[in-house]
Amino acid sequence: MIKIYFLRPLVVIFLALFLFSCDRGPVERSAVGEALGTTYQVKYFSEEDLPIDKALDSIFERVNQSMSTYRKDSDISRLNRGDSLVKVDSLFQEVFRLSEKVYRESGGYFDPTVGNLVNLYGFGPEKGAREIDSVKIDSIMRDVGLGKVKIAADGKVTKTSPNVYLDFNAIAKGYAIDLIGHYLESKGVENYLVELGGELLAKGENLSKEDHWMVGVDDPGQKADERTLTAAVKLINRAMATSGNYRKNRTDPKTGKMYVHTVNPLTGYAEQSNVLSASVLAENCALADAYATAFMAMGLERSKQLLSKLDNVDAFLIYAKENGEMGRYATSGFEEVLVEL
């Protein structure tokens, strides 16, 4: 008689081996597209294929509806038109709190109430040439200052004047990146890189290369049709945002010195700054975004003074020297992750 009672254990062992061999662990996945007036790409490692596209669409829609000055029906656009019935959502309130923090620490060099000035110089959603003179600037400056805006616990916004114009474009993109990171982590993703318009948030490692996430820093000396890098950065569980007008810089015909023009919230004028590029590392991308904007307006020396007082914030500044050449300054924390090309 043929005995077959050993067949079942063998099948079980075979199936166990087969299932074990198919368990490859987290797989590299990605999503790319356009949002918030720029492009994005998300790379993450997960055993599960997440509904990432749907999640991203939802995040971008929420950010746009709350804070886009380019959307007429957004909460911020309604507030800027003087609508006193608007109650802003939790996203708006959190971005406002983060803005207040950087506003205080930078001495007002980061100020989301410069919207009317941004529009005056033709940098905002209201395009077209405008007559710029001291009288017009002085008039606008009466409504500049983040202290002129308050948000109650229920989301009700009050302004000292209906003419106060809010513009979160220098922080909202970074905040959107943070929201994407929160979504991925809520799904158990431990290794990811999010990039939106050149701003980044990294967690864990690039498992495909068994190494840290590596990102680049643009060369301020590049021409308009170029894309060259001046350095690379190991991004280790931090966010990085870079602000720079290197494609819109000016050269003083007398000195040969290169400058960028940035609206100074304290004076109302588009002034020359010797900081050509500011790359900032921070715990989240909203703060990195805001500080990078502030450093562009503050110039090198003020930026260095502020950086010496900040915790968990590092920066790599490329600036114009008096002789027209470019110099570089990096905090010790940034030096540790900087990779020369």
Secondary structure, DSSP 8 states (H G I E B T S, - for coil): ----TTHHHHHHHHHHHHHHHH---SEEEEEEEEETTEEEEEEEEESS---HHHHHHHHHHHHHHHH-TTSTTSHHHHHHTT-TT-B--HHHHHHHHHHHHHHHHTTTSS-GGGHHHHHHTT-SSS-S-----HHHHHHHHTT--GGGEEE-TTSBEEESSTT-----TTTHHHHHHHHHHHHHHHTT--SEEEEETTEEEEES-BTTTTB-EEEEEE-TT--TT---EEEEEEE-S-EEEEEE-GGG-EE-TTT--EEEEEE-TTT-SEEEESEEEEEEEESSHHHHHHHHHHHHHHHHHHHHHHHTT-SS-EEEEEEE-TTS-EEEEE-HHHHTTEEE-
